[in-house]
Amino acid sequence: MPKNDNAHSIRMVSSLEKNAGKDAARGVEEKYPLSMSANIEKKFESINPAVQAA
């Protein structure tokens, strides 16, 4: 599993911890890992499959 070290991802997980709890933050972090070297396709692949098909 890739390391979740992308700056935006780290900030999002931190915000989720504060607002939704640690369990929710860890769930998102595990389901959508995003490494620092992720390209633009990787960053947005989980958003909406219908958008990708367009």
N, C-alpha and C positions, 0 to 999 in steps of 0.2 A: 504494500500500500504506500503510495507516495506521501512524502512529508508535507504537512499543511503549513507551508512557510511563506505563502504569498501575503504581502502587506495588507491588501484589502480583505483577504480571508481572515487574517488574524484580528483585524479590527471588527469584522462582522461577528466572529465568534465571541469576542470580548463583550460586544453589545448584547448579544443573545444571552450570555451568562447573566448580565445585569438585569435584563428585562424579561427573560423567559425561563431562566434557571439553568443550572449546569447540565442537567440531563438533556435538555433540548439543544443546548449549544454543542455538546459532545455528539449527539445524534447527527446534526447537520455536518459537523466536522468530519465524522466517519463516512457519511453517505456521499459527501461532495468534497473530497480532498483536492486541494489546489496547490501545486508546487510553485515556487518562485519562477520557474522556467516555463510555466504553462503558456501555450500560444493562445491566440484569440478564440480559436475554435473550441479548445478545451475549456476555456473560461466560461463559455456560454452554452455548452452542449447539453446541460441539464435543465435549462430554462423552460423551453417549450419545443417538443419535437415537431409540432406543426410549423413553427417558424423556420426550423432547419430545412424542412422540405420545400419551402418557397424559394 
